[in-house]
Amino acid sequence: MSKIMDGRKVAQDTEKEIIRKTKELKERTGIVPGLASILIGNDPASEIYVRNKRTACGRCGMHSEEYNLPEETTENELLSLINQLNINKSIHGILVQLPLPLHIDPTKAIRKVSPVKDVDGFHPENTGKLLQGEPGLVSCTPYGIEKLLDYYNIEIYGKHVVVVGRSNIVGKPAAAVMLNRDATVTIAHLETENLRPITTAADILIVAIGDPQFIKKEMVKDGAVIVDVGINRNETGKIVGDVDFEDVKEKASYLTPVPGGVGPMTITMLLWNTLKAAEIFAGDKYP
Ligand code: NAP
């Protein structure tokens, strides 16, 4: 029976550290970390994410601003708002909530955010730094996965990590984070032939594909650590991951639940990055 990696608990503990460091930064420099969230249109899931981020900012003593813009907002209007926030001294992190309406190119929006305020870690300057093993702002979900594994003292060094999924926001940066920790990394995706021998070779299996309960027990090695990034609704409307939790739970050594695993860590690492961006603004060195 696997041990559960409790993302809510780890997120709460990490939040305590963020609260302490935010207070310390304010007392030392007068700077209050500030996060601006831009939401275009009325996607209900995005509205919930932005609301959760605002509440979390409040709990951590951070300043937050929300820009809820109508669906018909033009690309130029968005880019000019990002420009204003780039030079706003009370804002240290800018988050452009994805997905954007189809008439706006997300790549342009991501690139417009100043790399020092790019708390999502999506700007090519930050993803490039991550690949080169240099300090920078690391994408929140992979960063949260690393924190979660460290919390449970799971060794990454020298292990075979298989990442299923190669998106720019999860799969690729997760692979880079693991490589920087001296893991041997394999990335699999939809075009991968014969997936099963690859996933069963994993000491640590990270799954981010968006396919409900796709990973079954035949696809995992005995004692593997399984990190399930997926957030999906099954046919009954229940939130499930990309891993069949009940099926693999006897085989895995550690396992993240959905909900309550990687999800809570993502939002916490967004606050962590906002704090880090504010510390750098204050002239602190990268930790
Ligand atoms: P995405 O952009 O749709 O990418 C999915 C990736 O998975 C693609 O690389 C795709 O391969 C690959 N893939 C899909 N089905 C596969 C299969 N059956 N076998 C092997 N590879 C497969 O998705 P994403 O944005 O990375 O998100 C993935 C999941 O994580 C979603 O459920 C999303 O809701 C969730 N998510 C959760 C969090 C969190 O905080 N917990 C954060 C972000 C995302 P190709 O490249 O070949 O198409």
Boltz pocket constraint, residues with backbone or C-beta under 6 A from the ligand:
constraints:
  - pocket:
      binder: B
      contacts: [[A, 141], [A, 164], [A, 165], [A, 166], [A, 167], [A, 168], [A, 169], [A, 170], [A, 171], [A, 188], [A, 189], [A, 190], [A, 191], [A, 192], [A, 195], [A, 207], [A, 208], [A, 209], [A, 210], [A, 211], [A, 214], [A, 228], [A, 229], [A, 230], [A, 231], [A, 232], [A, 262], [A, 263], [A, 264], [A, 266]]
      max_distance: 6.0
